[in-house]
Amino acid sequence: MIKVGQIWDKNKEDSLRGKVCVTHIYYFSNGSVEVDYITKDGICFSHDDEYFLKLHRKCIAEYSTWQEAVNSKEFKGE
């Protein structure tokens, strides 16, 4: 399950390799889910949850808030 504050590793096939942090999740009345996330370069994206899971292979860390996650050693690569 995708949650705010999670850090995900991207698939190797993706041209924008690297880690991303989930910043917000929108649940719509029609059942669809949209995920907002940010890259280490500060670029923000928004995709539906199925497409997000196609781009990202696994969750590597989870924090209480996305602010904690983007300041973590897992995200920064320290």
C-alpha positions in Angstrom: 0.0 0.0 0.0 1.3 3.4 -0.9 1.5 5.9 1.9 2.6 9.5 2.4 6.2 9.6 3.8 7.4 6.5 1.9 10.6 6.5 -0.1 10.5 4.4 -3.2 13.2 3.2 -5.5 12.5 3.6 -9.2 12.7 0.8 -11.8 15.9 0.5 -13.7 14.0 0.7 -17.0 12.8 4.2 -16.1 14.9 7.0 -17.7 14.6 9.1 -14.5 16.4 6.7 -12.2 16.5 7.4 -8.5 14.5 7.6 -5.3 11.2 9.4 -4.9 9.2 10.4 -1.8 5.4 10.3 -1.7 4.0 13.7 -0.6 0.3 13.3 -1.0 -2.4 10.8 -1.9 -5.8 11.7 -3.3 -8.7 9.3 -3.0 -11.6 10.0 -5.4 -15.2 9.0 -5.1 -15.0 7.0 -8.3 -12.4 4.7 -6.6 -9.4 6.1 -8.4 -6.2 7.1 -6.4 -3.7 9.7 -7.4 -0.2 9.9 -5.9 2.0 13.0 -5.7 5.7 12.5 -5.3 9.0 14.4 -5.4 12.4 13.4 -6.8 15.8 14.2 -5.2 16.1 17.0 -7.7 12.9 18.6 -6.4 10.8 17.7 -9.4 7.2 16.9 -8.5 5.0 14.4 -10.3 1.4 13.2 -10.0 0.2 9.9 -11.4 -2.5 7.4 -10.7 -1.5 4.6 -8.2 -1.3 1.9 -10.9 1.2 3.9 -13.0 3.2 4.9 -9.9 3.6 1.2 -9.1 4.7 0.4 -12.6 7.5 3.1 -12.3 8.7 2.1 -8.8 9.8 -1.3 -7.8 9.8 -1.2 -4.0 9.4 0.9 -0.8 12.8 1.3 0.9 11.8 3.4 3.9 8.8 4.9 5.6 8.5 8.0 7.7 5.6 9.7 9.6 5.6 12.7 7.3 7.0 13.4 3.8 9.1 16.2 5.3 10.9 13.8 7.5 11.4 11.4 4.5 12.9 14.0 2.2 15.4 15.0 4.9 16.4 11.3 5.6 19.7 9.6 4.8 17.8 7.1 2.6 16.4 9.9 0.4 19.5 12.1 0.4 21.8 9.2 -0.2 24.1 10.0 2.7 
